[in-house]
Amino acid sequence: MTYSEALTQAFDTIRHTIPKMGTDRPAIGRSDLTYERCHDKHWVDGFWSGQLWLAYAETQDPVFFEAARAQRPYFIARLDRPETHDHDLGFLYTLTLVADHVLTGDEEACRGALRAADALAGRYNPRGRFIPAWNWQSDSDPNRGRIIIDCMENLNLLFWAAAQTGQTCYRDIAVAHAHTTIDTIVRADASTYHSFVCDPDTGEPLYGQTVQGFADDSCWSRGQAWGIHGFTMAYRYAGNERFRLTAIRLADYALARLPDDGVPYWDFLLTDDAPRYRDSSAGAIMAAGLFLLADTLNDEAKAAHYRASARAILDGLIAGYTTFDHPQAEGLLTQGASHVAHGYCDNMLPYGDYFFIEALLRAQGRTAFFW
Ligand code: GLY
């Protein structure tokens, strides 16, 4: 199957899921390839809209536009529910209101996305120079000082806000957070911790810890993939060579540890007795990130290597992990590992689906996205 045929299949799946999804959003796949719907404060809420906006940008089919716009009231209303806000405001609003503004110029979408950027910037801890990930219940909760690798992707909302308003404070926060992530989460061998806890009052780095990976000292593959894509985006926005070098180091570490079909296991450092689930979402994010990284390089041989590696991952996903033979499927990729320790290990995932489409579009040479 060509990438163009895979995209057509993917858009057909989205088209037939639209009436079933209505104004709901997919959370996690069931074994019958339908999706559980999101509760009203889920971090994955925006990935369905992201797929709809990408499908609309590519096809101009109004069915995608109308479905994406039908999601908008939820995201506008959520701006007034700060108890549902955390570092994932970037994922939530880049793929919804920023996407809407980028494609349509809509001013209400722009105002909403800037409110989200303000809320994200408001979380910044200037002593530690980081944006804490999740929320906390008490002053002694480690989440007050917790950074996670995933947050690299949320910085895109701040970079967008800086470009939109001309106010450098958004960008300064994003750049500072990216440096702190390198200083704490990225290890000397270019593997990554999932999370790192700093003293929230002094900024002192304390300890690395996993939440969704195999072990504190292992390397969660989706985290590594967030880092490849996220540091490349930070380089593209900020032009800081340290960010690009970090993306390259993370990419080389991951590529040396992929199985034959190119689709990563859920962690790169599994012991022999550990469960060996694949994570198709990590593969999709990594493929998109490798195409993106290749586009930043002047070294043509290295760029060609990353593009070939991204295509190998995509080929593996298309050959072994798509739902295309199942007309009832509401998603695109099987075998995503959301959180293995909690038993979520073999599911369709909306972020896997979103990045599969982004990677397929990048494989076709598209460079215009919402981040
Ligand atoms: N950002 C959470 C995850 O990747 O599961």
Boltz pocket constraint, residues with backbone or C-beta under 6 A from the ligand:
constraints:
  - pocket:
      binder: B
      contacts: [[A, 150], [A, 212], [A, 222], [A, 338]]
      max_distance: 6.0
